[in-house]
Amino acid sequence: KYGNVHFDYGGGMASFVQTDKRTVSLMFHRGGKIEGDFPHMEGTGRQVRFMRFAGVDEVEARAEELAGVVRAWCVFASGTRTSR
């Protein structure tokens, strides 16, 4: 979709976008709606959040956090809420 890799579950979840040649960014289209503490998510607006990766080592180091973001998105997109 839109010429890049796009992930969808209950609506557009995220897309890979390239902001420069040294990093790859994962853009969460409605990341501002995702509940939880994810220290590597960037952004302060109502909707969009980013996670930026400088290499495979960073992706691997943040795999648990990224999995938590995906789980939180699935909860949000399915309309269910869990007590925290």
C-alpha positions as CSV (number, residue, x, y, z in Angstrom):
1,K,0.0,0.0,0.0
2,Y,1.3,3.5,-0.9
3,G,4.5,1.9,-2.2
4,N,5.8,0.6,1.2
5,V,5.3,-2.2,3.6
6,H,2.0,-1.7,5.5
7,F,0.7,-3.7,8.5
8,D,-3.1,-3.8,9.1
9,Y,-5.2,-5.2,11.9
10,G,-8.6,-3.6,12.6
11,G,-7.4,-0.6,10.5
12,G,-4.0,0.7,9.4
13,M,-1.6,-0.1,12.1
14,A,1.9,0.8,10.8
15,S,4.0,1.3,7.8
16,F,7.8,1.3,7.2
17,V,8.9,4.7,6.0
18,Q,12.4,5.9,5.2
19,T,13.3,9.3,6.5
20,D,16.9,9.2,5.5
21,K,19.4,6.7,4.3
22,R,20.8,5.9,7.8
23,T,17.6,4.9,9.5
24,V,14.3,3.1,8.9
25,S,11.2,4.3,10.6
26,L,8.1,2.4,11.5
27,M,5.2,4.8,11.5
28,F,2.2,3.9,13.7
29,H,-0.7,5.7,12.0
30,R,-2.7,6.0,15.2
31,G,0.1,5.4,17.7
32,G,-1.2,8.1,19.9
33,K,-4.2,5.9,20.7
34,I,-2.0,2.9,21.8
35,E,-2.0,2.6,25.6
36,G,1.2,1.7,27.4
37,D,4.7,2.8,28.1
38,F,6.9,2.4,25.0
39,P,10.1,4.5,25.5
40,H,11.3,4.3,21.9
41,M,8.0,5.6,20.4
42,E,8.5,9.2,19.3
43,G,5.9,11.8,18.7
44,T,3.6,14.1,20.7
45,G,0.6,14.7,18.3
46,R,-2.8,13.1,18.7
47,Q,-2.2,10.3,16.2
48,V,1.1,9.4,14.6
49,R,4.1,7.9,16.5
50,F,7.4,6.6,15.1
51,M,10.0,4.0,16.1
52,R,13.3,4.6,14.3
53,F,16.0,1.9,13.8
54,A,19.6,2.5,12.8
55,G,20.2,-1.2,12.1
56,V,19.3,-4.8,12.7
57,D,20.9,-4.6,16.2
58,E,18.5,-1.9,17.3
59,V,15.5,-3.9,15.9
60,E,16.6,-7.0,17.8
61,A,17.3,-5.0,21.0
62,R,13.8,-3.5,20.9
63,A,12.0,-6.6,19.8
64,E,10.2,-7.1,23.2
65,E,9.0,-3.4,23.2
66,L,7.9,-3.7,19.6
67,A,5.9,-6.9,20.4
68,G,4.3,-5.0,23.3
69,V,3.3,-2.2,20.9
70,V,1.7,-4.7,18.6
71,R,-0.2,-6.4,21.4
72,A,-1.5,-3.0,22.7
73,W,-2.6,-2.2,19.1
74,C,-4.5,-5.4,18.8
75,V,-6.3,-4.6,22.1
76,F,-7.1,-1.1,20.9
77,A,-8.2,-2.2,17.4
78,S,-10.4,-5.0,18.8
79,G,-12.2,-2.6,21.1
80,T,-11.3,-4.6,24.2
81,R,-9.6,-3.1,27.2
82,T,-7.5,-4.8,29.8
83,S,-7.0,-3.5,33.3
84,R,-3.5,-2.3,34.0
